[in-house]
């Protein structure tokens, strides 16, 4: 098995920087960025836990063994186009985006043989402009749809992550794992954006947690209709995870609302609503939350 040596990252934000710092020490690592963004990074470097970060950048003619996409959702389609020049027949692609749809877009564009399912899970990092603070609690969850026997491409990425000291998990049932993360985002990310509440509020208030649960129950229903096995186990596991989060931390969507940035409501409630229509079911909590968060976004843009 050939080792992964040439790795590229698209998306040097709160999550991308975590892994850029680990990968640059163990392989030929480069950041994918257009000229404008590259100048921005070089003139105003990311400051991660108080330390400025410098990276090498991909140039015309470079090729990658592995590309990791860690943009926000509103930059994903641009990222898909940005990585095209660096993809070869043997390139593997991981998308760390929230939601459950980015892998399908990548498969349609580059082929199923290049794309594995993946996501980031952990304590929320805090971002203020180019300053990122992160406590180190997080991992990349990745794999094939089913991982009772690890495929060669999973083993290649596993070897790289071991080499770089990257925490990871390879679940037996990747569909369940992805939908479980999606359910938590549909619940706490969205409820926190509406209530302007950190995790502590959901841990102490039955009403706030009940609101998040109602959002998650609708996601659980959609998961079941989409054929995800054992979907009934997701909600209690999700509540347990929410209770374990650092009380004072804020979800990424709450941070977006407070900073006046566009949120990821389209890939959370928006996806629930789209699939609810497909299956002819009602998801009223996600419908009203979608409208509230979209209204909040529009107020920031006035």
N, C-alpha and C positions, 0 to 999 in steps of 0.2 A: 504494500500500500504506500503510495507516494504521499509525503507530508504536504500540507498546505503551507506555502511559503510567502505568496504574494496576496496580501489582504488589503482591501479598500473599504472605506466607510463613507457613506453619504448621509450627512446630518450630524453636524458637530454641536449638538445641543446638550441638554441636561443628561440624557441617557447615552448618547453617542460618545461624549467625552469620557465617560467612565471606562468604556472599552477601548477607546483610542489610546489612552494612557497605558493600559495593560498590553495591548497588542504591539505597540511601536517598539517594545523592548525585546520581542522574541521573533519577529518576522520582518519582511519587507513591507512596511505598512505605509499607506498613503490615504489622504483625504480627498474625496471627489468634490470639487467646488468650481463654479464658473469664475471668470476673471474678477467680476465685481465682488462676489462673496469671498474669494480668496484674498483680495486686497483688504476687505473688511476684517477678516480673521487675522491677517498679518499686522494690520495697523492697530487693531484692538483685540488682542488675543483673549481667548477664553481664560478666565481665572477660576481654577477648580480647587476648592477648599483652601483658598488664599494664595495659590501658586499659579503664575501665568504659564500657559501651555503652548508649545510650538510643535508643529507637525510638518511633514513633507506632503506635497500635493501631487495628485496624479497628473501626468503629462500626456500629450498626444502620442499614441503608440504603445502606451503601457497596457498591460493585461493583468487580470486578477484570477487567482484560484478561488477566492471567496470574496463576495461583496456583502456588506452588512448595511441595511437601510435603517436609519434611526431618526428620520425626520418626523415632524408633526404631520398629521393627516392632510392638512391643507397644502403641504409641500410634496406629497407623495407622488403625484402624477409627474411633476417636474423631475423628481428623483428617478423615476422609471426611465425618463428620456436621458437623464444625465449619466446613468450607468451603462447605457447601450454601447458606447465605444470601447468599454473595457471588458466586455463579456466575450468569452471564447466558448467552444463546444464543451469544455470541461469545467467552466466556472460554476460554483455553487452560490446560491443567494439566500440570505436570511433577512426577513423583515421583522423589526422589533416594534412595529406600530401597534397601537391599540386597535380594537375591533377584530372582525373575523373575515374581512374581505380582501385585504392587500395581497395575500398569497395567490388568490384566484386571478387577480389582475396580472401578477407577475408570471403565473403559469401560462396565461393566454399570450403574453408578450414574448416570453423566453423559452417556454416548454417546461413540462412537468419534471423532466429529469434534472433540472437546475435548481428547483425550489423546494425547500423544506418548510414545514410549519414551525413557527417560532414566535416568542414574545418575551418581554421583560416583565418581571414581577419583583417587588421589593418595596422598601420604604421610599416615599416620595422625595425626590430631590427638590431643592428650592433654587429657583433661577430669578435673578434680577439683572436684566440686560445681559452682559457677558459674564456675570459672576454666578457660579454654581456651587452650592453646598450640598454634600451628600455624605451620609454616615456609613456607607459601605455595605449596607444590608440590601442585597438584591441578587438576582440570578437570571440567566437566560434559560428559558424552557424551550426545547426544540426536539425535532425528530420526524420520523415518518408518521403516517396515520396510525400505525400499530408497530410497537417496538419490543415485542417479546424476543426477537432476534435482531441485533443491530446491523443495519445495512453498512456497506462500505463508506457511503458518503456521510452517514452519521458518525462512524468511527473516525473519519478524517477530521471532522469538526471537533469531536471529543478530544482527540489527541492535541489539537491546537489549543483548545481551552485549558486542558491540563498543563500544557507548556506555559501558557500565559497567566495561569492562576485565576482563571475566570470561573466563578461559581455557575453551575448549570444543573439542569434536571432533564432527564429523558424519560417522559412518562410512558407507560404501557399504552394508554389510550389518549392520543394527542387531541382528538376531537373533543373529548370530555374536558381535557385540560384547557383548551382554548375557549370553550364556551363558559367554563367556570370563571376564567379571568374576565371574559366579556360581561358576565352577570355582575361581578363586583363593580366593574366600571359603570354599568347601567345603573346600579344602585347608588353607591357612595359618590362617584364623580358627579353625577347629575343632581342628586339630592343636596350635596354640599354646595353646588353652584347656585341652587335655588335658595337655600337657607343661609348661605354665606357662613358655613360652619366647618370647623376642623373636625378631625376624627373624634375628639373628646365629646362632642355633642351627641354623636351617634352611640357612643359607649355609655353615656349617662342618661340620655333621654329615650324613653320607650316610644314616644311619639315620633321622634326623628328617625329612630331605627325602623319603626313601623312603616314610615314613608319610604325609606330605602328598600325595605322588604317587598313592598307592593310593586315597586319598579322591577325588582329582581324576579318576582314571581311571574311577571309577564315575559321576561327573558327566558325563564325556565320553561314556560309553556312553548315558546317558539323553538327552543332547543329540542324539546320532545318531538314536536311536529317535524323538525328537520332530521329526526332519526338519531339523535345523540343518545347513547346508552347511559342508563343510570342517572338521568337528569334530575330525578327526585332527590338525589343526595347533594346536589349543588348548594341549595339554600342554607342548610345548617353549616356546611363547610365555609360558605361565604361569610356568614355572621361571625363564625369563629375567627376568621382572618381579620375582619373589621375590628373586632375586639382586641386583637393583638397589635394593632398599629400604634405608633407613638401618638399619644393624645393630642399634642400640640401641632402636629403636622397637618398640612393642607393638601387636598387632592390637586392634581394638575389642572383640572377644570376650574376649581375655585381660584387657583393662582391666575389662570387666564382671565377669568371674570374680573378679578381685582386689578389686573394690569391693563384691561381694556382690549385684550387680544381675542381673536376669533377662537371659539371653543371647538371641541370634537363632538358636539351634540349630533351631527349628521351621521357619524359612524356608531353612535350609541342608540339613542331614541330613534334616529332616522332609520337605522337598520332594522330595529324592532318593528317600526311601523310598516316598512316595506315588506318584511316577511309576514307580518300579521295580515296584510292585504293579500299576499300570495296564498295564505292558508285560510282566509275568510274568518279570522277571529278578531276580537276586540282587545285593544291594549290601551285603555283610557288614561292610565297614569303616565305612560310614556308619551301619549299624545299631548297632554296638557303641559308636561315638563318640556317637551320639544318647543311648544309655542312660547313658554315663559323664557327659556334660555335664548331663543331666537330674538325675542323682544329685548332682552337685556343686551344682546350684541348690537341691536339696531340703535339703542339709546346711546351706547358708547360711540357710535359712528355719526351722531348728529353734529 
